[in-house]
Structures are given as C-alpha cells and as structure tokens.
C-alpha cells in the first residue's frame, strides 16, 4: 500500500467528504508525528506503537569494494516500536 492507497482507504473508512479531505487528514497525522518526534518527544498510539527518536552514535564502517575504513558520523534517527497487539496481528 502506498500513500495514495492509504488516502483512499482512509477516506472510505472515515466517510470523508472528499479525497482532498482524506489527504489533509493523512498529511496532518504525518506532520504531527514528525514534528513531535523532531522536538524530542515521543508519540504513543495505543494498539499501534511508539514513535520516538534515538541517537545513533558515530562508528567506523568498511567500504565492501575497497575494504577501506569510513567514518560514519552520529545522528538522530526516528524509531518505531510496535505495540504487542500490532506485533501479534502481523505474526498470525
């Protein structure tokens, strides 16, 4: 499922008055999650999971072609941890 499919399904399930209204809802949902996590807060959605950010520390990697060492700088990344119910539903 891609974003267009998600918008269509969202509109159908929520009886959105138009596809544009469904798109605005999805866009707002994504923007809220991204901006909240970017500030350093977490977003907990019951029965779905937790979005948060973690710091991935700097490390040394190797170029597989030349076997040369490459320094990879540390950075903040978004992480998603699924809730137990979501994990169980997927594993069935």
Short mmCIF file of the C-alpha atoms (twelve columns), coordinates in Angstrom:
data_MODEL
# 
_entry.id   MODEL 
# 
loop_
_atom_site.group_PDB 
_atom_site.id 
_atom_site.type_symbol 
_atom_site.label_atom_id 
_atom_site.label_alt_id 
_atom_site.label_comp_id 
_atom_site.label_asym_id 
_atom_site.label_seq_id 
_atom_site.Cartn_x 
_atom_site.Cartn_y 
_atom_site.Cartn_z 
_atom_site.pdbx_PDB_model_num 
ATOM 1  C CA . UNK A 1  0.000   0.000   0.000  1 
ATOM 2  C CA . UNK A 2  1.376   3.382   -0.938 1 
ATOM 3  C CA . UNK A 3  0.331   6.844   0.242  1 
ATOM 4  C CA . UNK A 4  -2.363  7.245   -2.439 1 
ATOM 5  C CA . UNK A 5  -3.873  3.887   -1.486 1 
ATOM 6  C CA . UNK A 6  -3.768  4.868   2.183  1 
ATOM 7  C CA . UNK A 7  -5.577  8.135   1.458  1 
ATOM 8  C CA . UNK A 8  -8.264  6.300   -0.497 1 
ATOM 9  C CA . UNK A 9  -8.779  3.703   2.251  1 
ATOM 10 C CA . UNK A 10 -8.770  6.397   4.959  1 
ATOM 11 C CA . UNK A 11 -11.448 8.320   3.080  1 
ATOM 12 C CA . UNK A 12 -13.579 5.220   2.638  1 
ATOM 13 C CA . UNK A 13 -13.367 4.105   6.262  1 
ATOM 14 C CA . UNK A 14 -13.940 7.552   7.759  1 
ATOM 15 C CA . UNK A 15 -16.613 8.662   5.284  1 
ATOM 16 C CA . UNK A 16 -14.501 11.693  4.396  1 
ATOM 17 C CA . UNK A 17 -16.459 14.138  2.235  1 
ATOM 18 C CA . UNK A 18 -13.744 14.117  -0.449 1 
ATOM 19 C CA . UNK A 19 -10.417 12.623  -1.350 1 
ATOM 20 C CA . UNK A 20 -8.838  16.026  -0.601 1 
ATOM 21 C CA . UNK A 21 -10.228 15.942  2.938  1 
ATOM 22 C CA . UNK A 22 -8.817  12.457  3.461  1 
ATOM 23 C CA . UNK A 23 -5.445  13.622  2.127  1 
ATOM 24 C CA . UNK A 24 -5.422  16.586  4.537  1 
ATOM 25 C CA . UNK A 25 -6.131  14.180  7.412  1 
ATOM 26 C CA . UNK A 26 -3.258  11.868  6.487  1 
ATOM 27 C CA . UNK A 27 -0.889  14.798  5.911  1 
ATOM 28 C CA . UNK A 28 -1.788  16.301  9.293  1 
ATOM 29 C CA . UNK A 29 -1.269  12.925  11.007 1 
ATOM 30 C CA . UNK A 30 2.206   12.553  9.475  1 
ATOM 31 C CA . UNK A 31 3.164   16.177  10.210 1 
ATOM 32 C CA . UNK A 32 2.122   15.850  13.863 1 
ATOM 33 C CA . UNK A 33 4.191   12.704  14.354 1 
ATOM 34 C CA . UNK A 34 7.288   14.063  12.596 1 
ATOM 35 C CA . UNK A 35 7.249   17.451  14.329 1 
ATOM 36 C CA . UNK A 36 6.640   15.926  17.767 1 
ATOM 37 C CA . UNK A 37 9.472   13.400  17.390 1 
ATOM 38 C CA . UNK A 38 11.786  16.085  15.956 1 
ATOM 39 C CA . UNK A 39 11.307  18.076  19.187 1 
ATOM 40 C CA . UNK A 40 12.449  15.047  21.183 1 
ATOM 41 C CA . UNK A 41 9.045   13.921  22.442 1 
ATOM 42 C CA . UNK A 42 7.519   10.534  21.740 1 
ATOM 43 C CA . UNK A 43 4.164   9.728   20.180 1 
ATOM 44 C CA . UNK A 44 2.302   6.791   21.732 1 
ATOM 45 C CA . UNK A 45 -0.597  5.352   19.775 1 
ATOM 46 C CA . UNK A 46 -2.424  2.642   21.696 1 
ATOM 47 C CA . UNK A 47 -2.617  -0.770  19.996 1 
ATOM 48 C CA . UNK A 48 -0.222  0.527   17.307 1 
ATOM 49 C CA . UNK A 49 3.120   1.567   18.797 1 
ATOM 50 C CA . UNK A 50 5.519   4.303   19.815 1 
ATOM 51 C CA . UNK A 51 7.401   6.750   17.610 1 
ATOM 52 C CA . UNK A 52 10.478  8.300   19.208 1 
ATOM 53 C CA . UNK A 53 13.984  9.401   18.353 1 
ATOM 54 C CA . UNK A 54 17.283  7.879   19.386 1 
ATOM 55 C CA . UNK A 55 20.873  8.899   18.835 1 
ATOM 56 C CA . UNK A 56 22.870  6.551   16.658 1 
ATOM 57 C CA . UNK A 57 26.474  7.024   17.759 1 
ATOM 58 C CA . UNK A 58 29.385  7.527   15.402 1 
ATOM 59 C CA . UNK A 59 31.081  4.402   14.146 1 
ATOM 60 C CA . UNK A 60 33.647  3.112   11.707 1 
ATOM 61 C CA . UNK A 61 32.329  1.173   8.697  1 
ATOM 62 C CA . UNK A 62 34.085  -0.535  5.804  1 
ATOM 63 C CA . UNK A 63 33.623  0.017   2.104  1 
ATOM 64 C CA . UNK A 64 32.880  -3.505  0.808  1 
ATOM 65 C CA . UNK A 65 34.582  -2.828  -2.530 1 
ATOM 66 C CA . UNK A 66 37.873  -1.390  -1.292 1 
ATOM 67 C CA . UNK A 67 37.860  -2.613  2.320  1 
ATOM 68 C CA . UNK A 68 38.709  0.981   3.282  1 
ATOM 69 C CA . UNK A 69 37.550  2.259   6.679  1 
ATOM 70 C CA . UNK A 70 34.981  5.052   6.565  1 
ATOM 71 C CA . UNK A 71 33.937  7.225   9.487  1 
ATOM 72 C CA . UNK A 72 30.155  7.404   9.856  1 
ATOM 73 C CA . UNK A 73 29.069  10.385  11.985 1 
ATOM 74 C CA . UNK A 74 26.498  10.061  14.743 1 
ATOM 75 C CA . UNK A 75 22.968  11.272  14.086 1 
ATOM 76 C CA . UNK A 76 19.430  11.355  15.421 1 
ATOM 77 C CA . UNK A 77 17.036  8.851   13.823 1 
ATOM 78 C CA . UNK A 78 13.324  8.154   14.182 1 
ATOM 79 C CA . UNK A 79 12.424  4.786   15.661 1 
ATOM 80 C CA . UNK A 80 9.121   2.930   15.702 1 
ATOM 81 C CA . UNK A 81 8.422   0.271   18.299 1 
ATOM 82 C CA . UNK A 82 5.240   -1.673  17.542 1 
ATOM 83 C CA . UNK A 83 2.761   -2.465  20.315 1 
ATOM 84 C CA . UNK A 84 2.233   -6.072  21.320 1 
ATOM 85 C CA . UNK A 85 -1.170  -6.200  19.669 1 
ATOM 86 C CA . UNK A 86 0.251   -4.964  16.364 1 
ATOM 87 C CA . UNK A 87 3.116   -7.470  16.507 1 
ATOM 88 C CA . UNK A 88 0.716   -10.302 17.269 1 
ATOM 89 C CA . UNK A 89 -1.601  -9.333  14.408 1 
ATOM 90 C CA . UNK A 90 1.266   -9.303  11.916 1 
ATOM 91 C CA . UNK A 91 2.715   -12.625 13.085 1 
ATOM 92 C CA . UNK A 92 -0.545  -14.562 12.617 1 
# 
